[in-house]
Every structure is written in structure tokens, then in C-alpha cells.
């Protein structure tokens, strides 16, 4: 028997089971909660890829392969009442909140007091142009000769 992942929906009762490899909904249609009607496949790889793209090496095994997930964190393939295939997108706000939580960022910290309290607030960069005297003389000489030659050609035609 294959390993199963429990899927719940925030604020709703009931749960369904999906196969951990394919994402296929395993719960029989007549045993599903109303919110899961018509669902066929959870797009597990899309979810893992979304988090991996943003967290890289910080992606934990628990986040990549959890034993339970919420409906909102997944994209779905389903069948509507007319029998047509539909694609349901993940709730981006849910994912952004989850990502912020994992990274220790407060999404409501609009003035940056919490998120950036220990960060360097400003940086100063200075650049000094310096040359060697011989380089300046060589440059002046080369520019002068070039200009003089161009001027002569322009006058003499």
C-alpha cells in the first residue's frame, strides 16, 4: 500500500487522502467532504518546486515531504460538474504567509521595525580616483597628439 498524505482545508471539516508520489486523491468520492468534490490530483511537485525555488538549501524535508498539508497550499487538477478538467491554483497569500513564517519575517511590519531591527540600515561607499604622475603625463601626451593630429587633418582636408 502506498504512503498517504492527509489534506485538510482551513476552516472546513473533513479530510481527504492523496498518494504521496502521484498526488492522486485516494478517498472515495462518496466519503469526501464537500470542499473536495471533483478533486482528482494534488500537484505535489509544483508545491515542492515553489518552496525550493524560494528557500533553496533551507528547504526542510518536513516541508518538502509532509505527512499532512492544507488544501490552500496545493494546486489541483479536478473535474467540474460538466465533466471538464479544471486547474485550481494554490492560495498565494497562504504560501507567502508560510514562507514569511519560515524566514522569520512579519508580513505586517510595513515600517520595518521588526524585520530589520538588527540589519545595517545604511552603508557608505567612497571612491577615490588616483593615478600615477607618469600615467597622467602619458595620457595628456597621447590625448594632445591625437587631438593635434585630428585638428591638422580637419584643416588640411
HUNOR-V516310 format. One record per run of one state. SS is the DSSP state (@ for helix, = for strand, . for the rest). FROM is the first residue (numbers start at 1). LEN is the number of residues. If there is no record, write none. Layout:
BEGIN
{{SS	FROM	LEN} {SS	FROM	LEN}}
END
This chain:
BEGIN
{{.	1	3} {=	4	5} {.	9	6} {=	15	5} {.	20	4} {=	24	2} {.	26	3} {@	29	3} {.	32	2} {@	34	3} {.	37	2} {=	39	4} {.	43	1} {@	44	15} {.	59	2} {@	61	4} {.	65	3} {=	68	3} {@	71	3} {.	74	2} {=	76	4} {.	80	5} {=	85	4} {.	89	3} {@	92	12} {.	104	29} {@	133	24} {.	157	1}}
END
